[in-house]
Every structure is written in structure tokens, then in C-alpha cells.
Amino acid sequence: MWFWQNPNKLGGANDPPPVHTHGPVAVGGVGGSGTRLVANILAEFGYFIGDDLNRASDNLWFTLLFVRPGILGASEKDFSRLVQIFVNGMMERRPFTPYQLWMMDQCAREIASRSERARRRSLVQSLRRAATNQRPAGPWGWKEPNTHVVLDRLLLSLPGMKYIHVMRNGLDMAYSDNQRQLRVWGETLLGRPMKGTPGNSVKYWTAVHKRVQAIGAGMGRNFMLLNFDELCMDTERVLDALRDFLEVDVTDAQLQNARGLIKKPSSIGRYKQHGLEEFDQGDLAYIASLGFDVSLGRP
């Protein structure tokens, strides 16, 4: 299981107390798992999921603060400070302290690519502006596939948060064009350099889901594994389960709008065009244990 601890702390005077905010719902998963659909359903259900989103509905403030190499070595104190920055930008809308502004700038500077640094500096500005905006009403949350990477650490500052981990068949994911998580986190999780092969993609998928299940076991009713394939093929049942998990009232109109977002992609079962020779039997057994088809028969 992933665990990072760095004894080097940035420090900072007048540190605020740890965040204890109840109610946010986070959505994560291996890239390409259908997290955007689930985020859009949350938005239809009345959730505020952020002011600065990309086309995939990723919360880019979360990306700025937590999706970067340095997050792996952040001390618990500094990680808590980053959570406070995020919660303030999303919901509390109080002026940021000078130290918080400095931390935001450091997050943007850490990225090596000049174009990416420029993009992240613009996110710092939008996050700073959020402190002057009206506080959103109603339930809130965010979607960023990489949330699962720091899920255990988020729970220390947000013990009441709910987490939805969206999963697609790991064999189908092996042939997705979206292998960025494998490149960024694969070596850290699996302990060796990971080339972008279907076999390695499934290795990463399996390791991620075992780790997430272990964390989720301690979250009780605040954790949900959502099967994207089942959402597409057994929509009413999965939507009912999602509403029960969220514990929010949903109108008939909201539910109808959510149904309209759901369309079965042609990529379900695409692994059958390639065979199973590249995959370990242990990985296949684990994928099957989560309810996914691992046969070469017709879908």
C-alpha cells in the first residue's frame, strides 16, 4: 500500500487547525473509467463541483494542489494546509493568508513544463479570486481521477467525506488511449519502471483497486465502488444505489436529466479483439472477482 512521509516540513507561522468538514463527495478512478459521467450526474443532482473545470469536468484546483510530483513527499502538516486551501476556495470563501498564497504559487512552480506552469499560474489566480466570490449553496464535491492517489491522506483532514471510485473492466482499460496514470504513478505503486503495455496497464489497474478497496474498508458507508459498465447496462439499479449512497433528495426532473447523460460506449468489451495472452491469471481472477467479464465470448 502506498505511504509517503517526508520529515522535511515547509513550516509556517500561525498554522490553522486541521480541517474537519463533513459532506464533500469526491469522485476518482483510473483515467478513462467514466468519472466524468459520474461527476456530471452529481452536478445534475445539485452538487457544486467547482468553478474551474476542464472539458472532462476535472476540478482543476484539486489538480493544481494535489496532482504533482511533490505531493508524494508532503508532510502531514503541509498536506492539511493544502486541504484547507482547497476547502476555502470551494466553500468557505475567506481571504487566503499570505502563507497560503505562497503555497499555491509553489504548487504552480513545481511543474517542469513551461506551458504547464503558465496554465497552473492561471489556476492560482482563479483560486485566489474564489475567495471574493459568493459561497456556494447546497452539497459539494469534486471529480479528479487522481483523487485515489491521496485518498488515505484526504481522510485525515476530511473524515466525513464520501468517495466514489468509478471502475471499468481492467481489460478494456488496458486498451484505452488514456494511460497517463500508469506513466505518472505506476513506478511508485508497483516498485519498478512501467512501460505502457496492456499487461502493465492491467497490473496498475489491479494494484490501484486493491489499494482503494483496502482504504474503503475503513470508510464504511462513505465509500462506493461504482461499476461504470453496470451503470450503462443496469441504469435504474445503479442510480438508485448512487442516490442511497449520497443521501440527498433528487427530483424526478433531476433523475430524468441524469438518465439522459448515460449512454453505453462501444468500447465495452473491446479487449475481446485482442485476446488474454498478455495478462497474468491472478490479475484476471481479481478482475472477475469485481464482477467483470474476462472471457472471450460474445459480450
MOKAVEN-V283554 format. One record per pair of residues at least 12 apart in sequence whose C-alpha atoms are under 10 Angstrom apart, sorted by the first residue. I is the first residue (numbers start at 1). J is the second residue. D is the distance in Angstrom with one decimal. If there is no record, write none. Layout:
I|J|D  I|J|D
//
This chain:
1|189|7.6  1|190|9.6  1|207|8.7  1|208|9.1  1|210|8.7  1|211|6.0  1|212|9.2  1|214|8.6  1|215|9.3  2|72|9.4  2|149|8.2  2|150|9.0  2|152|9.1  2|188|8.0  2|189|6.5  2|190|9.5  2|208|9.7  2|211|7.8  3|72|8.4  3|73|9.5  3|149|10.0  3|150|9.3  3|152|8.8  3|153|9.1  3|189|9.7  4|71|8.9  4|72|5.8  4|73|5.8  4|74|7.7  4|75|8.3  4|76|9.4  4|150|9.7  4|153|9.5  5|72|7.8  5|73|5.8  5|74|6.9  5|75|6.0  5|76|7.6  6|72|8.4  6|73|5.0  6|74|6.1  6|75|5.4  6|76|8.5  7|73|8.6  7|74|8.7  7|75|6.7  7|76|9.5  8|73|8.6  8|74|8.2  8|75|7.1  9|73|9.6  9|74|7.6  9|75|6.0  9|76|8.8  9|77|7.7  9|78|7.1  10|74|8.9  10|75|8.4  10|77|9.0  10|78|7.2  10|103|9.3  11|75|9.8  11|77|8.4  11|78|7.9  11|99|9.6  12|77|9.9  12|78|9.2  12|81|9.9  12|99|6.9  12|100|9.4  13|99|8.2  14|97|9.9  14|99|9.4  15|77|8.8  15|78|9.6  15|80|9.9  15|81|7.9  15|99|9.1  15|100|9.8  16|80|9.3  16|81|7.8  16|84|8.4  17|77|9.8  17|80|8.8  17|81|8.9  17|84|9.1  17|157|9.9  18|77|8.5  18|80|6.3  18|81|7.8  18|83|8.9  18|84|7.7  18|156|8.7  18|157|6.1  18|158|8.9  19|80|7.1  19|81|8.5  19|83|7.3  19|84|6.1  19|85|9.9  19|87|8.4  19|156|8.7  19|157|5.1  19|158|6.4  19|159|9.0  20|84|9.4  20|155|9.6  20|156|8.7  20|157|5.9  20|158|5.4  20|159|6.7  20|160|7.6  20|161|9.5  21|84|9.7  21|87|8.3  21|157|7.8  21|158|5.5  21|159|7.4  21|160|6.6  21|161|7.6  22|158|6.8  22|159|7.1  22|160|4.4  22|161|5.9  22|162|8.8  23|139|7.0  23|140|7.2  23|141|8.0  23|158|8.8  23|159|9.3  23|160|6.0  23|161|5.4  23|162|7.0  23|222|9.7  23|246|9.3  24|47|9.2  24|48|9.6  24|49|9.4  24|87|9.5  24|139|7.0  24|140|5.3  24|141|4.6  24|142|7.7  24|158|8.3  24|159|9.9  24|160|7.6  24|161|5.0  24|162|6.3  24|163|8.5  24|246|9.9  25|39|9.8  25|42|9.0  25|47|8.8  25|48|10.0  25|49|9.0  25|139|8.4  25|140|6.6  25|141|4.4  25|142|6.5  25|143|8.5  25|160|9.2  25|161|5.8  25|162|4.6  25|163|5.6  25|164|7.4  25|222|8.8  25|223|9.7  25|246|8.0  26|39|8.9  26|49|9.1  26|140|8.9  26|141|5.4  26|142|5.0  26|143|5.7  26|144|7.8  26|145|9.3  26|147|7.4  26|148|9.2  26|151|9.3  26|161|7.4  26|162|6.3  26|163|4.8  26|164|6.2  26|165|8.4  26|223|9.9  27|39|6.9  27|42|9.6  27|58|9.5  27|141|8.0  27|142|6.3  27|143|4.5  27|144|6.3  27|145|6.8  27|146|9.1  27|147|7.1  27|148|8.5  27|162|8.7  27|163|6.0  27|164|4.8  27|165|6.0  27|166|7.2  27|224|9.6  27|226|9.9  28|58|9.7  28|142|8.9  28|143|6.2  28|144|5.5  28|145|3.9  28|146|6.0  28|147|5.2  28|148|5.8  28|149|9.0  28|151|9.2  28|163|7.7  28|164|6.5  28|165|5.1  28|166|6.3  28|167|9.0  29|143|9.4  29|144|8.0  29|145|4.7  29|146|6.7  29|147|7.5  29|148|6.6  29|149|9.2  29|164|8.3  29|165|5.3  29|166|5.1  29|167|6.3  29|168|9.0  29|181|9.8  29|205|9.4  29|208|8.7  29|209|8.7  29|212|9.4  29|225|9.6  29|226|9.7  30|144|9.9  30|145|6.1  30|146|7.3  30|147|9.6  30|148|8.5  30|149|9.8  30|165|8.7  30|166|7.9  30|167|7.2  30|168|8.6  30|170|9.3  30|173|8.5  30|178|9.0  30|179|8.6  30|180|9.1  30|181|6.9  30|182|8.8  30|201|10.0  30|204|9.0  30|205|7.0  30|208|7.8  30|209|8.9  31|144|9.1  31|145|5.9  31|146|7.8  31|166|9.7  31|167|9.5  31|168|10.0  31|173|8.6  31|176|9.0  31|177|9.5  31|178|6.0  31|179|7.0  31|180|7.2  31|181|6.6  31|182|9.1  31|205|10.0  32|56|9.9  32|145|8.5  32|166|9.6  32|167|9.0  32|168|8.3  32|173|7.3  32|176|7.2  32|177|8.3  32|178|6.0  32|179|8.4  32|180|9.7  32|181|10.0  33|145|8.5  33|165|9.2  33|166|6.1  33|167|5.4  33|168|5.2  33|169|8.5  33|170|9.2  33|172|9.6  33|173|7.5  33|176|9.5  33|178|9.4  33|227|9.1  33|228|7.1  33|229|9.4  34|56|9.7  34|145|9.4  34|165|10.0  34|166|6.6  34|167|7.5  34|168|7.5  34|226|9.8  34|227|9.3  34|228|6.3  34|229|9.1  34|231|9.9  35|56|8.4  35|57|8.6  35|58|8.9  35|143|7.1  35|144|7.9  35|145|6.8  35|164|9.0  35|165|8.2  35|166|5.9  35|167|8.4  35|168|9.9  35|226|9.6  35|228|8.5  36|55|8.9  36|56|5.6  36|57|5.8  36|58|7.5  36|143|7.4  36|144|8.7  36|145|8.9  36|166|9.6  37|56|8.8  37|57|8.8  37|166|9.7  37|228|9.0  37|231|9.9  37|258|9.1  37|261|7.1  37|262|7.3  37|263|9.5  38|57|9.8  38|143|8.5  38|164|8.8  38|165|9.8  38|166|7.9  38|226|9.1  38|228|8.8  38|231|9.5  38|242|9.6  38|258|9.2  38|261|9.4  38|262|9.3  39|56|9.1  39|57|6.8  39|58|8.5  39|59|9.9  39|141|8.9  39|142|7.4  39|143|5.9  39|144|9.1  39|164|9.8  40|56|9.4  40|57|7.5  40|143|9.3  40|258|7.9  40|261|7.9  41|239|9.3  41|242|9.8  41|254|8.8  41|255|8.7  41|257|8.3  41|258|5.3  41|259|8.5  41|260|9.7  41|261|7.5  41|262|9.0  42|139|9.5  42|140|8.9  42|141|8.4  42|142|9.1  42|143|9.6  42|242|9.6  42|243|9.7  42|246|9.2  42|254|9.8  42|258|8.5  43|57|9.9  43|139|9.8  43|140|9.0  43|141|9.3  43|142|9.7  43|254|9.4  43|258|9.1  44|250|9.1  44|251|10.0  44|253|9.3  44|254|5.8  44|255|7.8  44|256|9.4  44|257|6.8  44|258|6.2  44|259|10.0  44|261|9.6  45|139|9.2  45|243|9.1  45|246|9.8  45|248|8.2  45|249|8.3  45|250|6.1  45|251|8.1  45|253|9.5  45|254|5.8  45|255|7.5  45|257|9.0  45|258|7.8  46|137|9.4  46|138|7.1  46|139|7.0  46|140|8.3  46|248|9.2  46|249|9.5  46|250|8.3  46|251|9.9  46|254|8.3  47|136|9.6  47|137|8.9  47|138|6.7  47|139|5.0  47|140|4.9  47|141|6.6  47|142|8.8  47|248|9.8  48|90|8.5  48|91|9.2  48|136|7.0  48|137|7.8  48|138|7.3  48|139|6.4  48|140|4.5  48|141|6.3  48|142|7.8  49|90|8.2  49|136|9.9  49|139|9.0  49|140|5.9  49|141|5.0  49|142|4.6  49|143|7.1  50|62|9.5  50|89|8.9  50|90|6.4  50|91|9.3  50|130|10.0  50|136|9.4  50|140|8.3  50|141|7.7  50|142|6.7  50|143|8.9  51|89|9.3  51|90|8.0  51|126|8.5  51|127|8.8  51|130|8.1  51|136|9.9  52|123|7.8  52|126|7.4  52|127|8.3  52|130|9.7  53|142|9.6  53|143|9.3  53|144|9.8  56|143|9.1  56|144|9.1  57|142|8.7  57|143|6.8  57|144|8.0  58|142|7.5  58|143|5.3  58|144|4.9  58|145|7.6  58|146|9.8  59|90|10.0  59|141|9.3  59|142|5.9  59|143|5.8  59|144|5.9  59|145|9.6  60|120|8.7  60|123|7.1  60|124|9.9  60|126|9.9  60|127|9.4  60|142|9.5  60|143|9.2  60|144|8.0  61|85|9.5  61|86|7.0  61|89|8.3  61|90|8.8  61|104|9.8  61|120|8.9  61|123|6.5  61|124|7.9  61|126|8.5  61|127|6.8  61|142|9.7  61|144|9.7  62|82|9.3  62|83|9.0  62|85|9.8  62|86|6.9  62|87|9.9  62|90|9.9  62|123|9.9  62|142|8.1  62|143|8.6  62|144|7.1  62|146|9.3  62|147|8.4  63|107|9.8  63|120|8.9  63|123|9.3  63|143|9.8  63|144|7.1  63|145|9.5  63|146|8.2  63|147|9.0  64|86|9.7  64|104|8.0  64|105|9.7  64|106|10.0  64|107|6.4  64|108|6.7  64|111|9.7  64|117|9.9  64|119|9.5  64|120|6.3  64|121|9.0  64|123|7.0  64|124|7.8  64|127|9.7  65|79|9.3  65|82|6.5  65|83|8.4  65|85|8.6  65|86|7.7  65|103|8.9  65|104|7.1  65|105|9.8  65|106|9.4  65|107|6.0  65|108|8.2  65|120|9.6  65|123|9.8  65|124|9.4  66|79|8.7  66|82|7.9  66|83|9.0  66|86|9.7  66|107|8.4  66|144|9.9  66|146|8.5  66|147|8.2  66|149|9.2  66|150|7.9  67|107|9.3  67|144|9.1  67|145|9.8  67|146|6.9  67|147|8.3  67|149|8.8  67|150|9.2  67|184|9.8  68|107|7.8  68|108|9.1  68|110|7.6  68|111|7.1  68|184|9.2  69|107|9.8  69|110|8.0  69|111|8.1  69|184|8.5  69|185|9.2  70|107|8.3  70|110|7.5  70|111|9.3  71|107|9.2  71|149|9.7  71|150|8.5  72|149|9.1  72|150|8.4  72|185|10.0  72|188|9.4  76|153|7.8  76|154|10.0  76|156|8.8  76|157|9.4  77|157|9.9  78|103|9.1  79|150|9.7  79|153|7.7  79|154|8.3  79|156|9.6  79|157|8.7  80|153|8.5  80|154|8.1  80|156|8.1  80|157|6.1  80|158|9.3  81|99|9.6  81|100|7.7  81|103|8.7  81|157|9.3  82|100|8.1  82|103|7.9  82|104|8.3  82|107|9.7  82|154|10.0  82|157|9.9  83|153|9.7  83|154|7.5  83|156|10.0  83|157|7.0  83|158|8.3  84|96|9.9  84|100|8.9  84|157|8.4  84|158|9.7  85|97|9.4  85|100|6.7  85|101|8.9  85|103|9.0  85|104|8.3  85|127|8.9  85|128|9.8  86|104|10.0  86|127|8.5  87|141|9.8  87|158|9.6  88|127|9.3  88|128|9.9  88|130|8.5  88|131|7.3  88|135|9.6  89|126|9.2  89|127|6.0  89|128|7.5  89|129|8.5  89|130|5.5  89|131|6.0  89|132|9.4  89|133|9.2  89|135|9.2  90|127|8.6  90|130|7.5  90|131|8.7  90|133|10.0  90|135|8.0  90|136|7.8  90|140|8.2  90|141|8.6  90|142|9.3  91|130|9.1  91|131|9.0  91|133|9.8  91|134|8.9  91|135|5.7  91|136|6.2  91|137|8.5  91|138|10.0  91|139|9.8  91|140|8.0  91|141|9.7  92|130|9.5  92|131|7.9  92|133|9.9  92|134|9.2  92|135|6.4  92|136|8.7  93|127|9.9  93|128|9.5  93|129|9.3  93|130|6.4  93|131|4.2  93|132|6.5  93|133|6.7  93|134|7.2  93|135|6.0  93|136|9.0  94|128|9.9  94|130|8.7  94|131|5.2  94|132|7.4  94|133|9.2  94|135|9.3  95|128|8.1  95|129|9.3  95|130|9.0  95|131|5.3  95|132|7.3  96|127|9.6  96|128|7.3  96|129|9.9  96|130|9.8  96|131|7.0  96|132|9.9  100|128|9.9  101|124|8.4  101|125|9.8  101|127|9.6  101|128|7.8  103|124|9.9  104|120|9.5  104|121|8.8  104|123|9.2  104|124|6.2  104|125|9.4  104|127|8.8  104|128|9.1  105|117|10.0  105|120|8.8  105|121|7.2  105|123|9.8  105|124|6.8  105|125|9.5  106|121|9.7  106|124|9.9  107|120|8.2  107|121|8.9  107|124|8.8  108|120|5.1  108|121|5.7  108|122|9.0  108|123|8.3  108|124|7.4  109|121|8.0  139|246|9.8  139|248|8.6  141|161|8.8  141|162|8.9  141|163|9.4  142|163|9.8  143|163|9.9  143|164|9.3  145|165|8.7  145|166|8.8  145|181|9.0  146|181|7.7  146|185|9.5  147|163|9.1  147|164|10.0  147|165|9.1  148|163|8.8  148|164|9.5  148|165|7.7  148|208|8.1  148|209|9.3  148|211|9.0  148|212|6.9  148|215|9.5  149|181|9.8  149|185|8.4  149|189|9.5  149|208|8.4  149|211|9.4  149|212|8.8  151|163|8.4  151|212|8.1  151|215|7.8  151|216|9.2  152|211|9.9  152|212|8.9  152|214|9.9  152|215|6.5  152|216|9.0  152|218|9.8  152|219|9.9  155|215|9.6  155|219|8.8  159|219|8.8  159|222|9.6  160|219|9.0  160|222|7.7  161|219|9.0  161|222|6.8  161|223|8.9  162|216|9.8  162|219|8.2  162|220|9.6  162|221|8.1  162|222|4.4  162|223|5.9  162|224|8.0  162|245|8.6  162|246|8.0  163|216|8.3  163|219|8.7  163|221|9.6  163|222|6.3  163|223|5.1  163|224|6.3  163|225|8.6  163|245|9.8  163|246|9.8  164|216|9.6  164|222|8.4  164|223|6.1  164|224|4.8  164|225|6.0  164|226|6.6  164|242|9.1  164|245|9.2  164|246|9.7  165|209|8.8  165|212|8.0  165|213|9.3  165|216|9.4  165|223|7.9  165|224|6.2  165|225|5.0  165|226|6.0  165|227|8.5  165|228|9.8  166|224|8.4  166|225|6.1  166|226|4.8  166|227|6.1  166|228|6.3  166|229|9.8  167|205|9.3  167|209|8.4  167|225|7.1  167|226|6.1  167|227|5.2  167|228|5.8  167|229|8.2  167|230|9.9  167|290|9.5  168|205|9.7  168|226|8.8  168|227|6.1  168|228|5.5  168|229|6.2  168|230|9.1  168|268|8.5  168|287|9.7  168|290|10.0  168|292|8.3  169|202|9.5  169|205|9.2  169|227|8.4  169|228|8.5  169|229|7.6  169|268|8.0  169|269|8.2  169|270|9.9  169|271|9.2  169|287|7.1  169|288|8.9  169|290|8.8  169|291|8.8  169|292|5.8  169|293|7.6  169|294|8.5  170|198|9.6  170|201|8.0  170|202|5.8  170|203|9.0  170|204|9.2  170|205|6.0  170|206|7.5  170|209|9.7  170|271|9.2  170|283|9.0  170|284|8.8  170|286|9.7  170|287|6.6  170|288|9.6  170|292|8.4  170|293|9.8  170|294|9.3  171|198|8.0  171|199|9.0  171|201|8.6  171|202|6.5  171|205|9.0  171|268|9.7  171|269|8.2  171|270|8.2  171|271|5.7  171|272|8.7  171|274|9.8  171|275|9.7  171|276|8.6  171|279|8.7  171|283|9.5  171|284|8.3  171|287|8.1  171|292|9.1  171|293|8.9  171|294|7.5  172|198|9.4  172|202|9.2  172|267|7.2  172|268|6.6  172|269|6.2  172|270|5.7  172|271|5.1  172|272|8.5  172|294|9.7  173|198|8.3  173|201|7.4  173|202|7.5  173|205|8.1  173|267|9.2  173|268|9.4  173|269|9.9  173|270|9.0  173|271|8.4  174|196|9.2  174|197|7.6  174|198|4.5  174|199|7.2  174|200|8.1  174|201|5.1  174|202|5.8  174|203|9.3  174|204|9.5  174|205|8.5  174|270|9.6  174|271|7.8  174|279|9.9  175|197|8.7  175|198|6.3  175|199|9.8  175|201|8.4  175|202|9.6  175|267|9.3  175|270|7.7  175|271|6.9  175|274|9.0  176|198|8.9  176|201|9.3  176|267|8.8  176|270|9.4  176|271|9.8  179|196|7.1  179|197|9.3  179|198|9.6  179|201|7.4  179|204|9.9  180|196|9.1  181|201|9.3  181|204|8.7  181|205|9.7  182|194|7.1  182|195|8.3  182|196|7.2  182|197|9.6  182|200|8.0  182|201|6.5  182|202|9.6  182|203|9.4  182|204|6.4  182|205|8.6  183|195|7.5  183|196|7.2  183|201|9.5  183|204|9.9  185|204|8.8  185|208|9.9  186|200|8.6  186|201|8.7  186|203|8.9  186|204|6.2  186|205|9.5  186|207|9.3  186|208|9.4  187|204|9.2  189|204|7.7  189|207|7.4  189|208|8.0  189|211|9.6  190|203|8.2  190|204|7.3  190|207|7.6  190|208|9.6  197|278|9.1  198|271|9.8  198|274|10.0  198|278|7.2  198|279|7.9  199|276|9.5  199|277|9.2  199|278|5.5  199|279|5.3  199|280|7.8  199|283|9.5  200|278|9.2  200|279|8.6  201|279|9.7  202|278|9.6  202|279|7.4  202|280|8.9  202|283|7.1  202|284|8.8  202|287|9.1  203|279|8.4  203|280|8.5  203|282|9.8  203|283|6.9  203|284|10.0  204|283|9.9  205|283|9.0  205|287|9.1  206|282|9.5  206|283|6.4  206|284|9.1  206|286|7.2  206|287|7.4  207|283|9.2  209|225|9.4  209|286|9.5  209|287|9.4  209|290|9.7  210|286|8.9  212|225|9.1  213|225|8.3  221|245|7.3  221|246|9.7  222|245|7.5  222|246|8.6  223|245|8.3  224|241|9.3  224|242|8.3  224|245|7.4  224|246|9.7  225|242|10.0  225|290|9.6  226|238|7.9  226|239|10.0  226|241|9.1  226|242|8.2  227|290|8.8  227|291|8.7  227|292|8.9  228|262|9.9  228|264|9.3  228|268|9.7  229|264|7.7  229|265|9.0  229|268|7.2  229|269|9.7  229|291|10.0  229|292|8.5  230|264|9.6  230|291|9.5  230|292|9.4  231|259|9.9  231|262|7.8  231|263|9.2  231|264|8.7  232|259|9.6  232|261|9.9  232|262|6.1  232|263|6.1  232|264|5.1  232|265|8.2  232|268|9.8  233|262|9.3  233|263|8.8  233|264|7.0  235|258|10.0  235|259|7.5  235|262|7.9  235|263|9.6  236|255|9.8  236|259|8.4  239|255|8.5  239|258|8.7  239|259|8.5  240|255|9.8  243|255|9.6  268|299|8.2  269|292|9.9  269|293|8.2  269|294|9.1  269|295|9.6  269|296|9.0  269|297|9.7  269|298|8.5  269|299|6.2  270|299|9.3  271|294|8.8  271|295|9.5  271|296|8.3  272|293|10.0  272|294|8.6  272|295|7.7  272|296|5.3  272|297|7.7  272|298|8.2  272|299|8.6  273|296|8.4  274|296|9.2  275|294|9.9  275|295|9.0  275|296|7.0  276|294|8.4  276|295|8.5  276|296|8.0
//
